[in-house]
Amino acid sequence: MSESVVYNPSKTAILYHNDNESRFKLMFGHVGSGKSVANCIEVMRQFLRLPLCTDRVRRGKWVVVRNTYSQLKMTTVATWLQWFPERQFGKFYKDSPFLHQLRFVDEQGIENELDVYFMSLNSQDDEDKLLSLEVTGFFVNEISELPWRIVEAMMTRLTCRYPSKKMLGLPEDYQDLPYHQCVIADTNPPSMRHWVKVRLEDAPEYERVGFKLYKQPPAMIYDIGLARYVCNPLRENRIGISDAAMEAMATTLDEETFKVKVLGEYAAVFDGKPVHPAYKQSIHFCKHVITPVPNEPLYLGWDFGLTPAVAIMQYINSQVRVLDECYTFSMDLEQFLLNLFIPKYYTKYSHWFNNKLYVSTADPAGTTPGQAVSIHCLKVLKHHGIKTSAARTNKPIVRQAALNYHLNRMNMGEPGFTVSSQCVFISEGLAGGYRYDEIKSFEDGEIRYRDVPYKNEYSHIVEACQYGLMPLYSDAHQQKIEREDVFDGLTWQSRFKVPTTHKRM
């Protein structure tokens, strides 16, 4: 006896299901908004639109993808079988890869054969298998976990190979599209630098032809009268998750996680402990581009190696303003200057450079030959007309304090440190990308972290920012955070060094 399955699509899901033209469409929203369910239904909807084969049987082959095997098994497969149970639609095979063979007769009496493969991408072999299949379509659950190259490769497989022209009884020289194919996907919001935002929102319209992003309403909105967040009456999937459950969950989240999981906004969420926990995007990240103040000096900070980075700042009315960022991951300093910094930023700030109205400070490791074309980096900068001094030290505790000094200050209701909206990379780094990694062991029930920041893509630009702020940091503060060994009559102990001067640099 057949069972009826009732699906009540949300307003966003209705628009999503009515889109029969996009080659790639993505449902984007907060946690628990019904995105995955909508895509499971969309797989079946797309399948039922296929033309019949010559034997009057509708056939299709879809692949459902998740980043890891455990996530695939515990979440994606569970959701799928909730809507398409074995007892009604056919056997689910638990060999690798998972396969659900759906065999059923629809209301029109048409036989349907849909094979749905469930695959994770734990290795290169998994990717190779995925991209060797002849399929009708792909559904990617939490697509932000995958790199763009995988999405591009999936698109290349959508060439009407299954069902084939022969299966449909079409001549070999048939040149039209016999049916529509697409990649469908869902995701919680990733970071602002993620390809989801860059390619589906920020790219020019002509580059987004065939690509469509469907955003759901936030789960909560700010009530000015109550001065707190309340559940959004337009929130989708309110039947699945009650308002009380959503509010209870929201109270446990930190600021960035709240933006992603509840508000459905782009934000960077990281494991580990931020090196600069005082940085809050709601306070320090400006929603507009900060323009430089004429005739006030620029403060430049540099980090070197094959991942050179520079932060461009000003100090106006006791406030550090981060104006611009420039970074790369695969160039020496000479290439970086010639290909990125000079064409874009040296030209942009030519007034300041031409009038020597800047203070440029760099990692003192740049005085060592070998980091750029066999001579030290400061000479490379000088050769290009950027006179730069080495910071007095590269001790992490000193560099971090130079930045924290401004992060922890307020002046006339304004933060002592603010980041322009075009400096997303620095903002994400300060928000937790530049962090101490967690040590995977527990002692006394406490989480422990490593003593030095994790070297990753964010560390270079944030450390450049630290170097750039060291000239704005007083001798007195530097000496307070430096340590010295003191003998107390019994043992040697490490203590903070007593300041001897309060002279400003």
C-alpha positions in Angstrom: 0.0 0.0 0.0 1.5 3.3 -1.0 2.0 6.1 1.5 1.4 9.7 0.9 4.3 12.1 1.5 3.2 15.7 2.1 5.7 18.5 1.2 4.8 22.1 1.9 7.4 24.3 0.1 8.4 27.6 1.5 8.2 30.8 -0.6 11.8 30.6 -1.5 11.5 26.9 -2.3 8.6 27.6 -4.7 10.8 30.0 -6.7 13.6 27.5 -6.6 11.4 24.7 -7.9 9.9 26.9 -10.7 13.4 27.6 -12.1 13.8 25.2 -15.0 16.5 27.2 -16.8 19.5 27.6 -14.5 22.4 25.2 -15.0 23.4 25.8 -11.4 21.1 26.9 -8.6 21.9 27.3 -4.9 19.6 27.6 -1.9 21.3 29.7 0.8 20.1 30.3 4.3 20.3 29.8 8.1 20.5 26.5 9.8 17.2 24.5 9.9 15.5 26.4 7.1 14.6 23.4 5.0 17.2 23.7 2.3 18.3 20.1 2.2 14.7 18.8 2.1 13.9 21.2 -0.8 16.8 19.9 -2.8 15.8 16.2 -2.2 12.4 17.1 -3.6 14.0 19.0 -6.4 16.0 15.8 -7.4 12.7 14.0 -7.8 11.0 16.9 -9.6 13.8 17.2 -12.1 13.7 13.5 -12.7 9.9 13.4 -13.3 10.4 16.1 -16.0 12.6 13.7 -18.1 11.3 12.4 -21.4 10.5 8.6 -21.6 12.9 6.1 -23.1 11.8 4.1 -26.1 10.3 1.3 -23.9 8.1 3.9 -22.2 10.1 3.8 -19.0 11.5 7.0 -17.4 15.2 6.6 -16.4 17.6 8.9 -14.6 20.8 8.8 -12.6 21.6 11.5 -10.0 24.6 11.9 -7.7 24.2 13.4 -4.2 27.5 14.7 -2.8 28.8 15.7 0.6 32.3 16.6 1.7 32.9 13.7 4.1 31.6 10.2 4.5 30.4 10.7 8.1 28.5 13.8 7.1 27.0 12.1 4.1 25.8 9.1 6.2 24.5 10.9 9.3 22.8 13.9 7.6 22.3 13.7 3.8 21.3 10.1 3.5 19.1 10.3 6.6 17.2 13.3 5.1 16.8 11.5 1.8 15.4 8.3 3.2 13.0 10.3 5.4 11.3 11.5 2.2 12.0 8.5 0.0 11.9 5.4 2.3 13.0 2.0 1.0 9.7 0.3 1.8 7.9 2.6 -0.7 10.6 3.5 -3.4 13.1 0.6 -3.5 16.2 -0.9 -2.0 19.0 1.2 -0.6 22.4 -0.4 -0.9 25.0 0.4 1.8 28.1 -0.6 -0.2 30.5 2.1 -1.2 29.2 4.3 -2.8 25.7 4.2 -1.4 23.1 3.6 -4.0 19.3 4.0 -3.8 17.5 2.2 -6.6 14.1 3.8 -6.8 11.5 1.8 -8.7 7.9 3.0 -8.7 4.9 3.6 -10.9 3.6 7.2 -10.9 0.0 8.4 -10.9 0.0 8.3 -14.8 0.9 4.6 -14.7 4.4 5.3 -16.0 7.3 3.1 -14.7 10.2 5.1 -13.2 13.7 3.9 -12.6 15.9 6.4 -10.7 19.4 5.5 -9.5 20.7 7.9 -6.8 24.3 7.5 -5.8 25.6 9.1 -2.6 29.3 10.0 -2.6 31.7 11.7 -0.3 34.9 13.4 -1.4 37.5 12.1 1.1 40.2 11.5 -1.5 41.3 12.2 -5.1 40.0 8.7 -6.0 36.6 9.8 -4.9 36.8 12.9 -7.0 37.9 10.8 -10.0 35.0 8.4 -9.6 32.5 11.2 -9.2 33.6 13.0 -12.4 33.7 9.8 -14.5 30.0 9.1 -14.1 27.4 9.7 -16.8 24.6 11.3 -14.9 21.4 13.3 -15.2 22.3 15.8 -12.4 24.1 16.5 -9.2 22.9 17.6 -5.8 25.6 19.0 -3.5 24.7 19.2 0.2 26.6 22.1 1.9 28.4 23.0 -1.3 30.6 25.7 0.4 32.7 22.8 1.8 33.9 22.1 -1.8 36.3 24.1 -4.0 35.0 25.8 -7.1 37.0 23.4 -9.4 34.8 20.5 -8.3 31.7 22.5 -9.2 33.2 23.4 -12.6 34.0 19.7 -13.2 30.5 18.7 -12.4 29.1 21.1 -15.0 31.2 19.5 -17.7 29.4 16.2 -17.0 26.0 17.7 -17.9 26.0 16.8 -21.6 22.8 14.7 -21.8 24.7 11.4 -21.6 22.0 9.7 -19.4 19.5 9.1 -20.6 21.3 9.1 -23.9 20.0 10.1 -27.3 19.9 6.4 -28.2 17.8 5.5 -25.1 15.4 8.3 -26.1 15.1 7.1 -29.7 16.7 10.3 -31.1 18.9 10.3 -34.2 22.7 10.4 -33.6 22.9 13.8 -35.4 20.2 15.4 -33.1 21.7 18.7 -32.0 19.1 20.2 -29.6 19.0 19.6 -25.8 16.5 16.7 -25.2 16.1 17.7 -21.6 17.3 20.1 -18.9 20.2 19.3 -16.6 21.6 21.2 -13.7 23.7 21.1 -10.5 21.5 21.9 -7.4 22.9 22.7 -4.0 22.4 24.2 -0.6 24.7 25.8 2.0 24.8 27.9 5.2 26.6 31.2 4.5 30.4 30.9 4.1 32.9 33.7 4.5 32.7 36.9 2.4 35.8 35.8 0.4 34.2 32.4 -0.5 33.6 31.6 -4.2 29.8 31.5 -3.4 29.8 35.2 -2.8 32.5 36.1 -5.4 31.0 34.2 -8.3 27.2 34.2 -7.5 26.9 37.8 -6.1 29.9 40.0 -6.8 30.7 38.8 -10.4 29.3 40.9 -13.3 25.9 39.8 -14.5 27.2 38.4 -17.8 29.4 36.0 -15.8 26.4 34.8 -13.8 24.3 33.7 -16.7 22.9 30.2 -15.9 23.8 30.6 -12.2 21.2 31.5 -9.6 21.3 32.1 -5.9 18.2 31.8 -3.8 18.4 33.5 -0.4 16.1 32.7 2.5 14.9 35.2 5.1 16.8 35.3 8.4 15.6 33.3 11.3 15.7 36.3 13.6 15.5 40.0 13.2 16.5 42.9 15.6 13.6 44.5 17.4 14.5 48.1 18.2 11.8 48.5 20.8 12.8 45.4 22.7 16.5 46.0 22.0 17.1 42.4 21.2 16.7 39.8 18.4 13.3 38.1 18.1 12.1 35.4 15.7 11.3 36.5 12.2 7.6 36.0 11.3 8.8 35.4 7.7 11.2 32.6 8.8 10.9 29.5 6.7 10.4 26.0 8.1 8.7 27.2 11.3 6.8 23.9 11.4 10.1 22.0 11.5 11.8 24.2 14.1 9.7 26.2 16.6 10.4 29.8 17.5 11.2 28.7 21.1 13.8 26.2 19.9 15.4 28.7 17.5 15.7 31.3 20.3 17.1 28.8 22.7 19.7 27.7 20.2 20.6 31.3 19.3 21.5 32.3 22.9 24.4 29.8 22.9 26.2 31.2 19.9 29.0 33.7 19.6 28.7 36.7 17.3 30.0 35.2 14.1 28.3 31.9 14.4 25.1 33.7 15.2 25.4 35.6 11.9 25.8 32.4 9.9 23.5 30.0 11.7 20.6 32.4 12.6 20.8 35.5 10.4 22.0 33.7 7.3 24.7 36.2 6.7 28.2 35.8 5.3 30.7 35.4 8.1 33.9 33.6 8.9 33.6 30.9 11.7 36.8 29.2 12.9 37.9 26.6 15.4 40.6 27.5 17.9 41.2 30.6 19.9 41.5 34.1 18.2 44.9 35.8 18.7 43.0 39.1 19.0 39.7 38.2 20.8 38.9 41.9 21.3 38.1 42.3 17.6 34.4 42.2 16.9 33.2 42.7 13.4 30.0 44.4 14.6 32.2 47.0 16.2 35.4 47.3 14.3 34.4 46.3 10.7 33.1 49.3 8.8 30.2 48.8 6.4 31.6 51.2 3.9 34.9 52.0 2.2 37.1 54.3 4.4 38.6 57.0 2.3 42.1 58.3 3.2 42.5 61.7 4.8 44.8 64.0 2.7 48.0 65.2 4.2 47.9 62.7 7.0 50.6 60.0 6.9 50.0 56.4 5.8 51.2 53.6 8.0 52.4 50.6 6.0 53.1 47.2 7.6 54.9 44.4 5.6 55.3 40.6 6.0 57.6 38.8 3.7 58.5 35.3 2.4 56.7 33.8 -0.6 53.5 35.0 0.9 54.1 38.8 1.0 51.4 41.0 2.5 51.0 44.7 3.2 48.4 46.6 5.3 47.8 50.3 4.6 46.5 52.4 7.5 46.1 55.9 8.9 46.0 57.2 12.4 43.3 59.9 12.6 42.0 61.4 15.9 43.4 58.6 18.0 41.8 56.0 15.7 43.6 53.4 13.5 41.9 53.1 10.2 42.8 50.1 8.0 42.3 51.4 4.5 43.6 48.7 2.2 45.1 45.2 2.1 47.3 43.6 -0.5 48.5 40.0 -0.3 49.4 36.9 -2.4 50.3 33.3 -1.7 52.8 32.3 -4.4 55.1 35.2 -5.3 58.4 36.6 -4.1 58.5 40.2 -3.0 59.8 41.5 -6.4 56.9 39.9 -8.3 54.5 41.0 -5.7 55.5 44.6 -6.0 55.6 44.6 -9.8 52.4 42.7 -10.4 50.2 43.7 -7.6 51.2 46.5 -5.2 52.7 49.1 -7.5 50.1 48.9 -10.3 47.2 49.1 -7.9 48.1 50.6 -4.6 51.3 52.6 -5.2 49.3 54.4 -7.9 46.2 54.7 -5.8 48.2 56.4 -3.0 50.7 58.2 -5.2 50.1 61.5 -3.4 51.4 60.0 -0.2 54.3 58.2 -1.8 55.5 61.1 -3.9 55.5 63.4 -0.9 57.1 60.8 1.4 54.1 61.1 3.6 54.2 57.6 5.0 55.8 55.4 7.7 56.7 51.9 6.4 57.6 49.2 8.9 58.4 45.6 8.1 59.2 42.2 9.6 62.9 42.4 10.7 63.4 39.0 9.0 63.4 41.1 5.8 66.9 42.2 6.6 68.1 38.7 5.9 69.1 37.9 2.3 67.2 35.1 0.6 63.5 36.0 0.9 63.5 37.9 -2.3 65.9 37.5 -5.3 68.9 36.8 -3.0 69.0 40.3 -1.4 67.1 41.4 1.7 63.6 42.6 1.3 64.1 46.1 2.7 66.6 46.8 -0.2 64.0 45.5 -2.7 61.4 48.0 -1.3 64.0 50.8 -1.3 64.8 50.0 -5.0 61.2 50.6 -5.8 61.1 53.9 -3.9 59.4 52.6 -0.7 61.8 53.4 2.2 61.0 51.0 4.9 62.4 50.4 8.4 62.6 47.0 10.2 60.5 46.7 13.3 62.5 46.8 16.5 61.5 43.2 17.2 59.4 40.4 15.7 58.4 38.9 19.1 54.8 37.9 18.9 53.9 39.3 22.3 55.1 42.8 21.3 53.5 42.8 17.8 50.2 41.6 19.2 50.2 44.2 21.9 50.8 47.0 19.4 47.5 46.0 17.7 45.6 45.2 20.9 46.5 48.6 22.3 44.1 50.2 19.7 41.6 47.3 19.6 40.8 47.8 23.3 40.3 51.5 23.2 37.2 53.7 22.6 37.4 57.4 21.9 34.3 59.6 22.0 32.1 56.6 21.4 34.2 55.4 18.4 36.4 52.3 18.4 40.2 53.0 18.4 40.6 50.5 15.5 38.4 50.2 12.4 38.6 48.2 9.2 37.4 49.4 5.8 34.8 47.2 4.1 37.3 46.4 1.3 39.7 44.8 3.8 37.7 41.5 4.2 40.8 39.4 4.6 42.2 41.3 7.5 38.8 41.4 9.2 38.4 37.6 8.8 41.9 37.1 10.1 41.3 39.2 13.2 37.9 37.6 13.7 39.5 34.2 14.2 41.3 33.1 11.1 44.5 34.2 12.8 44.3 31.9 15.8 45.8 29.5 18.3 45.0 25.9 17.3 43.4 23.6 19.8 45.5 20.8 21.3 43.5 17.6 20.8 43.6 16.5 24.4 41.8 17.4 27.6 43.3 18.0 31.0 41.1 18.9 34.0 38.2 19.2 31.6 39.7 22.3 29.9 40.4 22.9 26.3 44.0 23.8 25.7 45.6 25.7 22.9 49.1 26.0 21.4 51.4 28.8 22.5 52.1 30.3 19.1 49.6 31.3 16.3 48.8 28.8 13.6 50.6 29.7 10.4 48.0 29.8 7.7 46.7 32.1 5.0 45.5 34.8 7.5 48.7 35.0 9.6 50.7 37.0 7.0 48.3 39.9 6.5 47.4 40.2 10.2 51.1 40.2 11.2 51.7 42.8 8.5 49.1 44.9 10.3 50.9 44.3 13.6 54.2 45.5 12.2 52.6 48.6 10.7 51.2 49.7 14.1 54.4 49.3 16.0 55.6 52.9 15.4 52.3 54.0 17.0 53.0 52.0 20.1 54.8 53.8 23.0 58.1 52.8 24.5 56.4 52.6 27.8 53.9 50.0 26.6 56.5 47.9 24.8 58.6 47.7 27.9 55.6 46.7 30.1 55.0 43.6 28.0 58.7 42.6 27.7 59.9 40.1 30.3 63.1 39.7 32.3 64.5 37.0 34.5 64.7 38.1 38.2 66.3 36.2 41.1 64.2 36.5 44.2 66.8 34.9 46.5 65.6 31.4 46.0 64.7 30.9 42.4 64.8 32.6 39.0 61.4 33.9 37.8 60.2 35.4 34.6 58.5 38.8 35.2 57.3 41.8 33.2 60.1 44.3 32.8 59.6 47.6 34.7 59.3 50.5 32.3 62.1 53.1 32.4 60.7 55.8 30.0 57.4 57.0 28.7 58.8 58.7 25.6 56.6 58.5 22.5 58.2 57.2 19.4 
